Amino acid sequence: MDIQKRELWDRLENEPERAYRAFECFLSLPSGERTLLGAYRQHVGNPEAVKPSDTWSGWCSDFAWRERAVAYDDHLASVRREAYERAIEEEAARQASEAEKVRGNLNELLMIAHVKTMDWLEELDVSQIRMSDVIQVVRLQMDFAKTFAVEPEPSYDDDWTEEDDEFIEKIARDIKARASADEAEEDTETDTDEDDGSHEGPTEQT
């Protein structure tokens, strides 16, 4: 038993084979150029035909060629629309994947730069660094944290405040103070070693 779903443009149960082949010729014409006479001329190979045969005219009326053709055009339009939407979705997914890949590579590069910067700072002689350099490095670090946080904060054209400058200056002062304290401690240890050697007196003779 034929259980295949039939569409309006498929062959009807009471439609003769010859009539359906004629309908297929009619259906194959572009919707804007589809006429019974045009289909008939193409089917019989006579571009000079004045009018379709009475048989064709009867088939067109009896088997609702025009209505079935409209249903077919609507179907094609739906197929094209779905294909277009699917193409847009696929392109959007591709672009999103590429953007995520670029973002991942950028994050990796920034993290490597961050680690190397921190390593460089740890090996840096802080007593020789300028205050402006400290401020610039810390500012870059804070901008990085704001831009690439797990929960990104809103981005503004210029969200740097005076409080941020004061905070950076405080860090710089702490760095300078720590460096000075380390130098003082080293000087104290050096003086202590020299004092221990100076207290040794001459050996008492007997």
Stockholm file with secondary structure:
# STOCKHOLM 1.0

chainA/1-206         MDIQKRELWDRLENEPERAYRAFECFLSLPSGERTLLGAYRQHVGNPEAVKPSDTWSGWCSDFAWRERAVAYDDHLASVRREAYERAIEEEAARQASEAEKVRGNLNELLMIAHVKTMDWLEELDVSQIRMSDVIQVVRLQMDFAKTFAVEPEPSYDDDWTEEDDEFIEKIARDIKARASADEAEEDTETDTDEDDGSHEGPTEQT
#=GR chainA/1-206 SS CCCCCCCTTSCCTTCCHHHHHHHHHHHHSCGGGCCHHHHHHHHHTCTTCSSCCHHHHHHHHHTTHHHHHHHHHHHHHHHHHHHHHHHHHHHHHHHHHHHHHHHHHHHHHHHHHHHHHHHHHHHSCGGGSCHHHHHHHHHHHHHHHHHTCSSCCCCCSCCCCHHHHHHHHHHHHHHHHHHHHHHHHHHHHHHHHHHHHHTCCCCCCC
#=GC SS_cons         CCCCCCCTTSCCTTCCHHHHHHHHHHHHSCGGGCCHHHHHHHHHTCTTCSSCCHHHHHHHHHTTHHHHHHHHHHHHHHHHHHHHHHHHHHHHHHHHHHHHHHHHHHHHHHHHHHHHHHHHHHHSCGGGSCHHHHHHHHHHHHHHHHHTCSSCCCCCSCCCCHHHHHHHHHHHHHHHHHHHHHHHHHHHHHHHHHHHHHTCCCCCCC
//
